[in-house]
């Protein structure tokens, strides 16, 4: 511990007044006529000493927290499904270490206004950098299917799934297996829950199939459907029938992580004879490649504005039905249904400049109001100007918030918390201005001319934003 860590003793008081540095300025209300006096621009020695010990202790605890987080991130690769989760859990302790280290490096415990401002800006920059790190990780995160789904990428996986059905018991063994393929030409998100798709579906019917089976399929989630036969071919003892379809389906997507969400619209196909033990299997042999990253079953040059298609693949979802649908044959408890899924990630930059960037600009503008608070002698006039400016900002925020809700549905999404924080920031500015400009003196308000409210505004709001980000993506 160096001697420079703490301020020197205060200058002795003269005639009951603690004299500080001499500042050129107005005297007796006459600008420029002489020096004015103010108190020392630093904390008392005892407070500075306790502040120094607090920062050292905080740095030590944060370093331990960071070390534990790094070890968990390195050892829990099989437990945490996403890389972004591991990164997010490390960002919070890393930010705490940087904040305490910056405070010690800047000697903020001395309480000098200049050093406190440097720490305020540094804290805000650290929190913003932490948020940006998590965002970059999320944008680069590869798509992973739901672990409950049975993804079929190779003929070997398909055969293994068939064997598992045979081993499940007589009721689960399929009586007929029909290879089915899908080719998507267009996909369009009509609304937040509706998706319009068009393309081809084909099925291969072997002559060995039981007689009386319907050579048709059903798209269960369709709101509007148009299906017509496009071709019919026979090769040996197998007849292939292809249909052209246009369908609008109702699908529920998860918008919690907006604007880092991924939509995975699907084509859900079930046999017409659902009670006859028919199992649809993906016709993998009809595709040049079944690697999801090569986008099998998707039109070359497929266009989906605002989205980037990352994968396409076949999978099974096990459905449980609590009714026999009025037929004699028993219905299985877990019915495998064939899905052709297209995973598309929202393009972040387009949403960033439309919805996120205005939020950041508004945060800076609101901070400028706090930073440039009018002098107290203006009173009601200064308060009126602030209320007028804040009202304009609130109107702009509400318009942007309403525009955001056109992209999502359901509960509160991640980006909405930023708008909620800005609403709270505007109300904070109004309350602070009302108390300060009306001459009220609650504890801490008049300390160094409203310095506390100005210092904590940026780090507090950016810190809450980082906490929300960690809480949203860290689990």
Buried (B, 14 or more C-beta within 10 A) or exposed (E): EEEEBBBEEBEEEEEEEEBBEEEEEEEEEEEEEEEEEBEBBBBBBEBBBEBBEEBBEBBEBBBEBBEEBBEBBEEEEEEBEBBBBBBBBBBBBBBBBBBBBBBBEBBBBBBBEEBBBBBBBBBBBBBBBBBEBBBEBBBEBEBEBEEEBBBBBEEEBBEEBBEEBEEEEEEBEBEBBBBBBBBBBEBBBEEBBBBBBBBBBBBBBEEEBEEEBEBEBBBEBBBEEEBEEEEEEEEEEBBBBBBBBBBBBEBEBEBBBBBBBBBBBBBBBBBEBBBBBBBBBBBBEBBEEBBBEEBBBBBEEBEBEEBEBBBBBBBBBEBEEEEEEEEEEEBBEEBBBBBBBBBBBBBBEEBBEBBBEBBBEBBEBBBEBBBEBBEBEEEEEBBEBBBEBBEEBBEBBEEBBEEBEEBBEEEEBBBBBBBEBBBEBBEBBBEBBEBBBEEEEEEEBBEBEBBBBBBBBBBBBBBBBBBBBBEBBBE
